[in-house]
Amino acid sequence: MSTDNGVSDGVSGARTAPAAEDVAVAPPGVSVGAGGSAGAGGAGGSIATTGSGAPPGSVASAASGASTAARLQALFEGHRLTPTQRRIAHCMVRRAADAPFLSSVELAELAGVSQPSVTRFAVALGFDGYPALRKHLRDVAPAEPEAGEGSYNEYQQAVQSEIDNLRHLAALLADPAPVVRAGRLLADSRPLLVLGLRAASAQARGFTYFARKVHPDVRLLDEGGTMLADRVDAARRAGATALLCFALPRHPREVVEGLEYAQEAGLTVVAVADSAFAPIARHTDLLLPAAVGTGLAFDTACAPMLLGRVLLEAMCDALPEAQARLEEFDAKAAERALFVE
């Protein structure tokens, strides 16, 4: 059974399919391209990826060293997918370990779609049908464990999975342009809103804690409900132009609704999410993906945390007064003897 923090069943490590409200519904015609540009014909935001629509056979080398989930995401990125197809993609990323072994009927049931939809999804990715897609997933899966990997216990395996996620993040950051753009958007917003609910609240709080040392006005949104819209309105009246959202599974409905409201209010939404196909994708202007680990009872979020720190660095680079603010804080901290070091 899966909780709001992304809990596996505790026996086999299998994960439940996302609920209906957890589905990523993107506008038809929006494509995912390199450098974070959205295809024409859609109203959705852009997604920063390294996907380029390369033929299926090139995915194994492009995603070398990445986790199964990261490899799947690399395969899906760069293709124009319908909302139903994005639903299937999101389900496969969340069930990455099982994906190469699921029948089309099983995948359809998990994703809550029809079996013909799964077939059309495989064709949209460039395969002759679902059997060809499944064969490809099996072929690119690691055939043999690395030396010593067979002796890893479940805790070590969870660490290795996170190392794979960090490697994939490093590959995505080879093109720094999306992060640089995000940093400028965050730096220019006065005040700056940072949203993170449930499992993502720790990421939002951590970013806010450090951002307040260099940004003059950072407002944390870590509680949902009707007050969320009120706080967005208040920030917008005060001059806010951007909102940073941390979105991790399982994705609360009120985050999706809150981002929709923020965009309607005129805010530019930058998001750090576990997948380019996350449920919030439709309501973001710039989405930066960072995979989570799913090997333990609760999801691990090393890559999203590190991506948050990278965004902080990019924001500091875009704030001329950042260094002066840090020096001022250090001086006051020394006067007050805040730290023992």
Backbone hydrogen bonds in HBPLUS format (Angstrom, degrees):
<---DONOR---> <-ACCEPTOR-->    atom                        ^
c    i                          cat <-CA-CA->   ^        H-A-AA   ^      H-
h    n   atom  resd res      DA  || num        DHA   H-A  angle D-A-AA Bond
n    s   type  num  typ     dist DA aas  dist angle  dist       angle   num
A0006-GLY N   A0003-THR O   2.97 MM   3  5.27 164.6  1.99 116.1 118.1     1
A0008-SER N   A0297-ALA O   3.30 MM 289  5.38 137.9  2.49 121.7 133.4     2
A0009-ASP N   A0014-ALA O   3.30 MM   5  6.11 157.0  2.36 162.0 168.3     3
A0022-ASP N   A0019-ALA O   2.75 MM   3  5.16 150.6  1.83 113.5 123.7     4
A0023-VAL N   A0020-ALA O   3.37 MM   3  5.72 161.9  2.41 114.7 114.9     5
A0030-VAL N   A0027-PRO O   3.29 MM   3  6.01 153.9  2.36 144.2 143.1     6
A0036-GLY N   A0033-GLY O   3.25 MM   3  5.77 144.3  2.39 134.7 132.7     7
A0046-SER N   A0285-ASP O   2.99 MM 239  5.57 167.5  2.00 118.9 115.9     8
A0287-LEU N   A0046-SER O   2.96 MM 241  6.38 147.9  2.07 142.6 152.9     9
A0048-ALA N   A0287-LEU O   2.87 MM 239  6.00 162.0  1.90 158.9 164.5    10
A0058-SER N   A0055-PRO O   2.99 MM   3  5.83 166.2  2.01 131.2 135.1    11
A0059-VAL N   A0056-PRO O   3.19 MM   3  5.71 171.3  2.20 121.5 124.1    12
A0062-ALA N   A0058-SER O   3.27 MM   4  6.39 161.2  2.31 148.3 154.0    13
A0063-ALA N   A0059-VAL O   2.92 MM   4  5.98 147.3  2.03 154.2 160.9    14
A0064-SER N   A0061-SER O   3.29 MM   3  5.04 160.8  2.33 107.1 105.5    15
A0066-ALA N   A0063-ALA O   2.93 MM   3  5.38 161.1  1.96 136.6 138.6    16
A0071-ARG N   A0067-SER O   2.83 MM   4  6.08 153.9  1.90 152.2 160.2    17
A0072-LEU N   A0068-THR O   2.94 MM   4  6.19 155.7  2.00 149.1 155.1    18
A0073-GLN N   A0069-ALA O   2.99 MM   4  6.25 160.8  2.03 148.4 153.7    19
A0074-ALA N   A0070-ALA O   2.94 MM   4  6.17 152.5  2.01 145.5 152.9    20
A0075-LEU N   A0071-ARG O   3.06 MM   4  6.33 143.9  2.20 140.9 150.4    21
A0075-LEU N   A0072-LEU O   3.03 MM   3  5.04 121.0  2.40  94.7 109.9    22
A0076-PHE N   A0072-LEU O   3.02 MM   4  6.36 152.7  2.10 152.5 159.5    23
A0077-GLU N   A0073-GLN O   2.95 MM   4  6.04 158.3  2.00 153.2 158.5    24
A0086-ARG N   A0082-THR O   2.85 MM   4  6.13 153.5  1.92 158.3 166.4    25
A0087-ARG N   A0083-PRO O   3.02 MM   4  6.23 141.0  2.18 139.2 149.7    26
A0087-ARG N   A0084-THR O   3.15 MM   3  5.00 122.2  2.50  90.1 104.8    27
A0088-ILE N   A0084-THR O   3.13 MM   4  6.52 148.8  2.23 143.8 151.3    28
A0089-ALA N   A0085-GLN O   2.93 MM   4  6.22 159.6  1.97 147.5 153.3    29
A0090-HIS N   A0086-ARG O   2.90 MM   4  6.05 161.5  1.94 146.9 151.2    30
A0091-CYS N   A0087-ARG O   3.08 MM   4  6.26 155.3  2.15 142.4 149.0    31
A0092-MET N   A0088-ILE O   2.95 MM   4  6.23 156.5  2.01 152.1 158.2    32
A0093-VAL N   A0089-ALA O   2.98 MM   4  6.24 155.6  2.05 151.4 157.7    33
A0094-ARG N   A0090-HIS O   3.07 MM   4  6.26 158.2  2.12 146.0 151.7    34
A0095-ARG N   A0091-CYS O   2.94 MM   4  6.13 132.4  2.17 139.6 152.9    35
A0098-ASP N   A0095-ARG O   3.00 MM   3  5.55 130.5  2.25 114.4 126.9    36
A0099-ALA N   A0095-ARG O   2.94 MM   4  5.90 136.3  2.13 152.1 164.7    37
A0101-PHE N   A0098-ASP O   2.91 MM   3  5.62 159.4  1.95 129.2 136.1    38
A0102-LEU N   A0099-ALA O   3.39 MM   3  5.46 170.4  2.39 110.1 112.7    39
A0107-LEU N   A0103-SER O   2.92 MM   4  6.15 165.2  1.94 155.7 159.6    40
A0108-ALA N   A0104-SER O   2.96 MM   4  6.02 153.8  2.03 139.1 146.6    41
A0109-GLU N   A0105-VAL O   3.00 MM   4  6.26 155.0  2.07 147.1 153.3    42
A0110-LEU N   A0106-GLU O   2.99 MM   4  6.25 160.1  2.03 150.5 155.7    43
A0111-ALA N   A0107-LEU O   2.94 MM   4  6.09 156.6  2.00 150.5 156.5    44
A0112-GLY N   A0108-ALA O   2.87 MM   4  5.80 120.9  2.22 136.6 151.3    45
A0113-VAL N   A0108-ALA O   2.93 MM   5  4.98 158.8  1.98 144.0 147.9    46
A0117-SER N   A0114-SER O   3.10 MM   3  5.23 128.0  2.38  97.7 111.4    47
A0118-VAL N   A0115-GLN O   3.02 MM   3  5.22 127.0  2.32 102.9 116.1    48
A0119-THR N   A0115-GLN O   3.24 MM   4  6.67 153.9  2.31 149.4 156.3    49
A0120-ARG N   A0116-PRO O   2.93 MM   4  6.24 162.2  1.96 151.4 155.7    50
A0121-PHE N   A0117-SER O   2.90 MM   4  6.06 144.0  2.03 139.0 149.4    51
A0122-ALA N   A0118-VAL O   3.06 MM   4  6.39 154.5  2.13 148.4 153.4    52
A0123-VAL N   A0119-THR O   3.09 MM   4  6.42 157.2  2.14 149.7 156.0    53
A0124-ALA N   A0120-ARG O   2.91 MM   4  6.11 149.8  2.00 144.1 152.3    54
A0125-LEU N   A0121-PHE O   3.24 MM   4  6.55 130.6  2.50 138.4 150.4    55
A0125-LEU N   A0122-ALA O   3.15 MM   3  5.22 137.0  2.35  96.2 108.0    56
A0127-PHE N   A0122-ALA O   3.14 MM   5  5.60 160.8  2.18 148.0 144.1    57
A0126-GLY N   A0123-VAL O   2.94 MM   3  5.13 157.6  1.99 106.3 113.6    58
A0133-LEU N   A0129-GLY O   3.24 MM   4  6.59 152.3  2.32 146.5 154.5    59
A0133-LEU N   A0130-TYR O   3.04 MM   3  4.96 114.6  2.49  96.0 112.3    60
A0134-ARG N   A0130-TYR O   2.86 MM   4  6.12 167.2  1.87 164.7 167.2    61
A0135-LYS N   A0131-PRO O   2.94 MM   4  6.11 157.7  1.99 144.7 151.0    62
A0136-HIS N   A0132-ALA O   2.99 MM   4  6.16 153.0  2.07 141.4 148.6    63
A0137-LEU N   A0133-LEU O   2.98 MM   4  6.30 157.1  2.03 152.0 157.8    64
A0138-ARG N   A0134-ARG O   3.01 MM   4  6.31 151.6  2.09 147.8 155.3    65
A0139-ASP N   A0135-LYS O   2.89 MM   4  6.10 150.6  1.97 146.1 154.8    66
A0140-VAL N   A0136-HIS O   3.02 MM   4  6.24 154.4  2.08 154.5 159.3    67
A0149-GLU N   A0146-GLU O   2.80 MM   3  5.24 161.2  1.84 133.4 138.6    68
A0151-SER N   A0148-GLY O   3.15 MM   3  5.62 151.4  2.23 109.6 117.7    69
A0152-TYR N   A0149-GLU O   3.04 MM   3  5.32 166.4  2.06 112.9 116.9    70
A0157-GLN N   A0153-ASN O   2.92 MM   4  6.18 157.6  1.98 157.1 164.3    71
A0158-ALA N   A0154-GLU O   3.12 MM   4  6.26 146.6  2.24 134.3 142.0    72
A0159-VAL N   A0155-TYR O   3.15 MM   4  6.49 151.8  2.23 143.4 150.6    73
A0160-GLN N   A0156-GLN O   2.88 MM   4  6.20 160.3  1.92 152.5 158.0    74
A0161-SER N   A0157-GLN O   2.92 MM   4  6.13 150.0  2.01 144.5 152.4    75
A0162-GLU N   A0158-ALA O   3.14 MM   4  6.42 151.5  2.22 142.0 148.8    76
A0163-ILE N   A0159-VAL O   2.95 MM   4  6.29 148.1  2.05 148.2 157.9    77
A0164-ASP N   A0160-GLN O   3.02 MM   4  6.33 151.7  2.10 144.9 151.7    78
A0165-ASN N   A0161-SER O   3.00 MM   4  6.36 151.9  2.08 142.7 150.6    79
A0166-LEU N   A0162-GLU O   2.91 MM   4  6.18 151.5  1.99 146.6 153.9    80
A0167-ARG N   A0163-ILE O   2.95 MM   4  6.24 149.2  2.05 145.1 153.7    81
A0168-HIS N   A0164-ASP O   3.00 MM   4  6.30 155.1  2.06 149.0 155.4    82
A0169-LEU N   A0165-ASN O   2.97 MM   4  6.23 150.8  2.05 142.5 150.8    83
A0170-ALA N   A0166-LEU O   2.89 MM   4  6.14 154.4  1.96 145.6 152.4    84
A0171-ALA N   A0167-ARG O   3.03 MM   4  6.36 148.7  2.13 143.7 151.7    85
A0172-LEU N   A0168-HIS O   3.04 MM   4  6.37 151.7  2.12 145.6 153.0    86
A0173-LEU N   A0169-LEU O   2.97 MM   4  6.25 148.6  2.07 149.3 158.1    87
A0174-ALA N   A0171-ALA O   3.18 MM   3  5.34 160.6  2.22 104.5 109.5    88
A0180-VAL N   A0176-PRO O   2.93 MM   4  6.11 163.2  1.95 163.1 168.7    89
A0181-ARG N   A0177-ALA O   2.89 MM   4  6.07 162.0  1.93 154.4 159.2    90
A0182-ALA N   A0178-PRO O   2.91 MM   4  6.14 157.4  1.97 144.1 150.5    91
A0183-GLY N   A0179-VAL O   2.84 MM   4  6.08 159.3  1.89 151.3 156.7    92
A0184-ARG N   A0180-VAL O   3.11 MM   4  6.41 154.3  2.18 148.7 154.4    93
A0185-LEU N   A0181-ARG O   3.07 MM   4  6.37 158.2  2.12 150.0 156.0    94
A0186-LEU N   A0182-ALA O   2.98 MM   4  6.25 160.4  2.02 156.6 161.2    95
A0187-ALA N   A0183-GLY O   2.93 MM   4  6.06 158.8  1.97 145.8 152.2    96
A0188-ASP N   A0184-ARG O   2.99 MM   4  6.05 152.5  2.06 148.0 154.1    97
A0189-SER N   A0186-LEU O   3.35 MM   3  5.45 148.4  2.46  99.9 108.5    98
A0192-LEU N   A0217-ASP O   2.84 MM  25  6.24 156.7  1.89 154.1 161.6    99
A0219-ARG N   A0192-LEU O   2.77 MM  27  6.06 168.7  1.79 164.4 167.5   100
A0244-LEU N   A0193-LEU O   2.83 MM  51  6.16 168.2  1.85 155.0 155.5   101
A0194-VAL N   A0219-ARG O   2.97 MM  25  6.19 153.1  2.04 158.9 157.6   102
A0221-LEU N   A0194-VAL O   2.70 MM  27  5.79 162.1  1.73 165.5 160.1   103
A0195-LEU N   A0244-LEU O   2.72 MM  49  6.12 162.9  1.75 160.2 166.4   104
A0246-PHE N   A0195-LEU O   2.86 MM  51  6.27 161.9  1.90 167.2 171.8   105
A0196-GLY N   A0221-LEU O   3.09 MM  25  6.44 158.2  2.14 160.2 159.0   106
A0200-ALA N   A0197-LEU O   3.04 MM   3  5.29 151.0  2.13 137.7 129.9   107
A0201-SER N   A0198-ARG O   3.01 MM   3  5.40 166.7  2.03 118.2 122.4   108
A0204-ALA N   A0200-ALA O   3.16 MM   4  6.48 161.0  2.20 154.1 159.1   109
A0205-ARG N   A0201-SER O   2.90 MM   4  6.10 159.9  1.94 150.8 156.2   110
A0206-GLY N   A0202-ALA O   2.97 MM   4  6.09 163.4  2.00 147.5 152.0   111
A0207-PHE N   A0203-GLN O   3.05 MM   4  6.24 162.9  2.08 149.0 153.4   112
A0208-THR N   A0204-ALA O   2.96 MM   4  6.09 164.5  1.99 147.6 152.5   113
A0209-TYR N   A0205-ARG O   2.89 MM   4  6.07 158.1  1.94 153.1 158.4   114
A0210-PHE N   A0206-GLY O   3.41 MM   4  6.67 165.8  2.44 149.2 150.4   115
A0211-ALA N   A0207-PHE O   2.84 MM   4  5.92 161.1  1.87 156.2 162.7   116
A0212-ARG N   A0208-THR O   3.04 MM   4  6.02 152.6  2.12 149.0 152.5   117
A0213-LYS N   A0210-PHE O   3.04 MM   3  5.51 155.9  2.10 112.1 119.7   118
A0214-VAL N   A0211-ALA O   3.07 MM   3  5.63 157.2  2.12 115.0 121.5   119
A0215-HIS N   A0211-ALA O   2.80 MM   4  5.73 158.8  1.84 166.2 173.5   120
A0228-LEU N   A0225-GLY O   3.21 MM   3  5.84 156.5  2.27 114.0 120.1   121
A0231-ARG N   A0227-MET O   2.94 MM   4  6.19 155.3  2.00 154.2 159.7   122
A0232-VAL N   A0228-LEU O   3.03 MM   4  6.31 149.2  2.13 145.8 154.6   123
A0233-ASP N   A0229-ALA O   2.93 MM   4  6.17 161.3  1.97 150.0 154.8   124
A0234-ALA N   A0230-ASP O   2.95 MM   4  6.20 157.5  2.00 146.3 152.4   125
A0235-ALA N   A0231-ARG O   3.04 MM   4  6.15 159.4  2.08 142.4 147.5   126
A0236-ARG N   A0232-VAL O   2.90 MM   4  6.10 156.0  1.96 149.5 156.8   127
A0237-ARG N   A0233-ASP O   2.95 MM   4  6.21 157.0  2.00 150.1 155.8   128
A0238-ALA N   A0234-ALA O   3.10 MM   4  6.32 140.1  2.27 137.4 148.2   129
A0238-ALA N   A0235-ALA O   3.10 MM   3  4.97 122.3  2.45  90.6 105.6   130
A0240-ALA N   A0235-ALA O   2.93 MM   5  5.40 165.5  1.95 146.9 142.8   131
A0239-GLY N   A0236-ARG O   3.08 MM   3  5.20 155.7  2.14 102.1 109.8   132
A0268-THR N   A0241-THR O   2.87 MM  27  6.15 168.2  1.89 139.8 142.6   133
A0243-LEU N   A0268-THR O   2.87 MM  25  6.19 150.8  1.96 159.8 159.4   134
A0270-VAL N   A0243-LEU O   2.89 MM  27  6.17 168.0  1.90 163.9 168.0   135
A0245-CYS N   A0270-VAL O   2.79 MM  25  6.24 157.0  1.85 155.8 163.9   136
A0272-VAL N   A0245-CYS O   2.84 MM  27  6.28 157.3  1.89 163.8 171.4   137
A0247-ALA N   A0272-VAL O   2.88 MM  25  6.18 170.4  1.89 164.5 166.0   138
A0255-VAL N   A0252-PRO O   3.13 MM   3  5.49 145.8  2.25 106.1 115.5   139
A0257-GLU N   A0253-ARG O   2.99 MM   4  6.33 166.4  2.01 157.1 161.1   140
A0258-GLY N   A0254-GLU O   2.81 MM   4  5.68 145.4  1.93 127.9 138.3   141
A0259-LEU N   A0255-VAL O   2.90 MM   4  6.11 156.6  1.96 151.9 156.5   142
A0260-GLU N   A0256-VAL O   3.08 MM   4  6.31 154.7  2.15 144.5 151.8   143
A0261-TYR N   A0257-GLU O   2.98 MM   4  6.23 156.6  2.03 146.3 152.4   144
A0262-ALA N   A0258-GLY O   2.89 MM   4  6.13 153.3  1.96 143.4 151.3   145
A0263-GLN N   A0259-LEU O   2.96 MM   4  6.18 160.3  2.00 150.8 154.6   146
A0264-GLU N   A0260-GLU O   3.05 MM   4  6.28 157.9  2.10 146.0 152.3   147
A0265-ALA N   A0261-TYR O   2.92 MM   4  6.17 137.7  2.10 142.8 154.8   148
A0267-LEU N   A0262-ALA O   3.01 MM   5  5.51 162.7  2.04 153.9 148.3   149
A0266-GLY N   A0263-GLN O   2.96 MM   3  5.09 155.3  2.02 103.9 111.9   150
A0285-ASP N   A0269-VAL O   2.81 MM  16  5.19 159.9  1.85 140.0 146.7   151
A0286-LEU N   A0269-VAL O   3.15 MM  17  6.58 142.8  2.30 157.7 159.5   152
A0271-ALA N   A0286-LEU O   2.89 MM  15  6.30 160.3  1.92 159.9 163.3   153
A0288-LEU N   A0271-ALA O   2.77 MM  17  6.05 169.6  1.78 164.5 167.7   154
A0273-ALA N   A0288-LEU O   3.26 MM  15  6.44 151.5  2.35 134.2 142.2   155
A0290-ALA N   A0273-ALA O   2.82 MM  17  6.07 152.3  1.89 157.4 165.3   156
A0278-ALA N   A0275-SER O   3.18 MM   3  5.12 155.9  2.24 110.8 108.7   157
A0281-ALA N   A0278-ALA O   3.00 MM   3  5.59 169.1  2.01 125.8 129.4   158
A0283-HIS N   A0280-ILE O   2.85 MM   3  5.58 146.8  1.96 125.5 134.7   159
A0284-THR N   A0281-ALA O   3.36 MM   3  5.50 147.6  2.47 119.8 114.2   160
A0293-GLY N   A0300-THR O   2.78 MM   7  4.79 156.3  1.84 140.6 146.6   161
A0300-THR N   A0293-GLY O   2.98 MM   7  4.79 156.0  2.04 128.0 135.4   162
A0305-MET N   A0301-ALA O   3.20 MM   4  6.23 155.4  2.26 139.2 146.2   163
A0306-LEU N   A0302-CYS O   2.96 MM   4  6.21 163.5  1.99 153.6 157.9   164
A0307-LEU N   A0303-ALA O   2.87 MM   4  6.06 159.8  1.91 154.5 160.5   165
A0308-GLY N   A0304-PRO O   2.98 MM   4  6.16 144.9  2.10 140.5 149.5   166
A0309-ARG N   A0305-MET O   3.14 MM   4  6.57 146.0  2.26 144.0 152.7   167
A0309-ARG N   A0306-LEU O   3.06 MM   3  5.07 118.4  2.46  94.5 109.4   168
A0310-VAL N   A0306-LEU O   2.93 MM   4  6.28 149.6  2.02 148.2 157.4   169
A0311-LEU N   A0307-LEU O   2.94 MM   4  6.22 153.4  2.01 145.7 152.4   170
A0312-LEU N   A0308-GLY O   3.02 MM   4  6.33 146.9  2.14 139.1 148.3   171
A0313-GLU N   A0309-ARG O   3.01 MM   4  6.33 153.7  2.08 145.8 152.0   172
A0314-ALA N   A0310-VAL O   2.96 MM   4  6.32 158.8  2.01 150.1 155.8   173
A0315-MET N   A0311-LEU O   2.84 MM   4  6.06 150.8  1.93 147.7 156.1   174
A0316-CYS N   A0312-LEU O   2.86 MM   4  6.13 156.0  1.91 149.3 155.8   175
A0317-ASP N   A0313-GLU O   2.97 MM   4  6.26 154.5  2.04 148.1 155.0   176
A0318-ALA N   A0314-ALA O   3.24 MM   4  6.46 131.9  2.48 132.6 144.1   177
A0318-ALA N   A0315-MET O   3.02 MM   3  5.09 131.8  2.26  96.1 109.6   178
A0319-LEU N   A0316-CYS O   3.05 MM   3  5.05 158.5  2.10 103.5 110.4   179
A0322-ALA N   A0319-LEU O   3.05 MM   3  5.31 169.8  2.06 118.7 120.9   180
A0325-ARG N   A0321-GLU O   3.02 MM   4  6.22 157.6  2.07 155.1 161.5   181
A0326-LEU N   A0322-ALA O   3.00 MM   4  6.28 157.1  2.05 153.0 159.2   182
A0327-GLU N   A0323-GLN O   2.98 MM   4  6.24 160.7  2.02 151.4 156.4   183
A0328-GLU N   A0324-ALA O   2.95 MM   4  6.14 151.8  2.03 145.1 153.1   184
A0329-PHE N   A0325-ARG O   2.94 MM   4  6.20 155.1  2.01 146.6 153.1   185
A0330-ASP N   A0326-LEU O   2.94 MM   4  6.21 162.9  1.97 151.0 155.4   186
A0331-ALA N   A0327-GLU O   3.03 MM   4  6.21 155.5  2.09 144.6 150.8   187
A0332-LYS N   A0328-GLU O   3.08 MM   4  6.34 163.1  2.11 149.7 153.6   188
A0333-ALA N   A0329-PHE O   2.80 MM   4  5.98 156.9  1.85 154.4 161.8   189
A0334-ALA N   A0330-ASP O   2.99 MM   4  6.17 150.4  2.08 143.5 150.6   190
A0335-GLU N   A0331-ALA O   3.06 MM   4  6.35 154.8  2.13 144.8 151.7   191
A0336-ARG N   A0332-LYS O   2.98 MM   4  6.21 153.4  2.05 148.2 154.8   192
A0337-ALA N   A0333-ALA O   2.92 MM   4  5.83 108.8  2.44 132.6 149.1   193
A0338-LEU N   A0333-ALA O   3.02 MM   5  5.23 166.3  2.04 147.7 152.0   194
A0337-ALA N   A0334-ALA O   3.21 MM   3  4.92 150.4  2.31  94.0 102.8   195
